[in-house]
Amino acid sequence: MIHKFAGRADFSVASVILFLVLISASPLRAQEAARVDAFGGFSYMRFNALTIGYPNDTNLYGFNAEGTFNIKLWLAVTANVSGNYGSQMSSYHFMIGPQYTWRRDTSNIFVHGLFGKAQNNVSIVQPTRSGFESVGRSFGAGFGYDHDWRDRFSIRVLQIDVFHSDTFKKSQNDARVSTGLVFHFGHIGHHRKL
C-alpha cells in the first residue's frame, strides 16, 4: 500500500519539476516572431452525426485556414475558417479567439480558445426541398505544433481542435485534426544577443 502512494508521489513530484523547468525556460524562448501568421491546409473532422439522426458518426474531409495576429511574442488573436465535406453533409466553422504560443528556436507550440458560428448542411432530398441547413453558436479549444522550414514558412505538423456546436436544435461535440503550411509576414520582437 505504501509503495502505491510512493509511486504516485514520485510521479507528482516529477510532474511539478517538469512544469517548473518549462515555466523557467520561458525567457530562453525565441525573442522574435512574425506579426501575422497565415495557415492553410488539410483537415479531417469526426462529426457527431448521431445527434441529428444519422446511424453513425461521420468522417468529413476539407480545409482549415487561420489568420493569427501576434500582439506580443506569446499572445495573439486567431481567426479560423474551416469547411469539411462528406457524403450528403458539410460542416463550416467561423471562429475567433485568443492564442498563447511557446516559441523555441525552430518550433512553436500553441493553445487557443475559439468562439463563433457553425453551419451544418445535410443534403437529403425531400419532396419540398433538396436539403437542410442550420447555423448555430460554436466554441472550442485546441493546440498545435509548428516546425520552422524556411525564414517565412513553417510546417504545421499537427493541430487538434475540439468543438461544441448547437445546430438543428441539437448539440454536437466534434473533433478536427489539421496539417499544412504557415506563412509569416512582418516582424515583432528583437534579435537575441549572442
N, C-alpha and C positions, 0 to 999 in steps of 0.2 A: 504494500500500500504506500509506504514512504517512497519507494522507487518511482511510482507513478507520478507523485507530486514533484519529486526532484527533477524528473524528465521534463515536465511541464514548466517548472520554474526555470530550468536551463534554456528552454526554447523561448520563454518570455523575456528573459534577460538578453539572450542573443538578438531577439527582435528589437528590443529597445535600443541596444547598442548599434545595430544596423541603422535604425531610424535616426539616431543622433549623428552617426557618421554622415549619412546622406544630407541631413539638415546642415551640418557644419561644413560640408563640401560646397554649399551653395555659392560662397564667394569665389570659388575656383571655376565656376561655370564660364562659358564664353561671355565676353564683355561687349559683344556687338551682335546685331541681328538685322534682318530686313525690316523696313517699315511696314510693308504689305507682303503677305504670302497668299498665293493663289493656287488652290489644289484642284485637280481634276483627275477622275479615274473611274475604275470599275467598282460596282458594289453588288453584293449579294444580300438579300433580305429574307429572313424567315418570318413570314406574315401569319399572324394568329387568325386564320380564316374560320376556325371553329365557332368563333363568337358571332359570325354573320351567316351561319348556316351551311358552310362547307363541311364535308365529312372529315377532312384532314387539314392540317396547316399547309401553307402553300410556299413554295420556293419562288422568289422573284429575283430577276437579274436586271441590272441597269447601270445608271451613272450616279456619281456623287461629286458635287462641286462646292468648294468653300472659298470664301474670301476672308482673310484674317488681317485686322489692323492692329499692329503691336503698339500699345500705348506706352508700355515700359518693356524692359528686357524680359520680364516674367509675366506680364499681364496684357491681355489682348481681348478684342471683341471679334467674334466669328459669326459670319452669316453663311448658312448652309442651305443648299437646294439639292434635292435628290429625286430621282424617278426610277422606279423599279417595276418591271413588267413580267407577266406570266400569262398562262392560258386563261383567257376571259377575265383578267384582273390587272389593274395597275394601281400603284401607290406613289404619291408625291408628298414630300415634306418641304416646308418653307420655314426655316428656323433661324434664330439668332440667340447669342448668349456669350457669357464670359469664358475666357480660356486662360489657364495657367500653364506655363511652359518651363521645364527644367532644361536649360541649354548646356550642352557639353561641346567640346571642340569639333566633333564630327557627327553629332547626333542630337536630337531633341526628343524629349518625352513630354506629352501634353495630356491634360484632362480638361474637359469642358462640360458645361451645362447648357442645354438648348431649349428654347421655348418658341412656340409658333403654331402653325396650322398644318394639318394633314388633309390630303384629299385622296379618297379612295374611289375607284371606278370599277364596277362589275358589269361585264358585257354579257348579260343573259337576255336573250331576245324574248320579249313578251308581245302579245297582240297589239298593245298600245304604245310600246316604247322599245328601243333597242338596248337599253341598259340603265343602270342606276349609278348615281354619283352622290357622294356625301362629303362635306367639309366640316371639320371639327378641330378642336384645340388639341395640341400635342406638346409633350415635354419629354425630355430625356437627358441622358448623360453618356459620356464616352471618354475614351482615351486612345492614344496612338503613339507610334514611334516613327520618326523621320530620320533617314540617314543621308548625310550630305554626299552629293555625287560630284557636282561642279560648284563654282562660286555662286551661280544664280539658279541652281537646280538641286533639289533633294528628291529622294525616293521615299514616298510614304509606304513603308514596309507593311504596316498594319494599322487600321483604325477600326475600333469596335464601338458601336453605339447601341444603346437600348432605348426604346421609345414607349411611352404610354399615350395612346391616341383614343379619342372619342369620336367615332364616325358611325353612321347608321344607327344612332341611339344605343350603341354598344361600346364597350371598352376593349381595346386590343393592346397587347404587350408584344412588341416586335423587336427583333434583333437584326442589326445590319453590320456587315463586315466590308471594308473598303480597302483598296490599294491603288496607287497611281503616282503621279508626278506633282511636285510642289515647285512653283516658280516664285522667285524672290525679287522684290522691287524696293528701291530706296534703301535707307540706312538709318539705324538707331544705335546709340551706344558709342563706345570708344575702343580703340585697339588696346590690348593688354601690353603692359611694359614687360620686356624680357629680362 
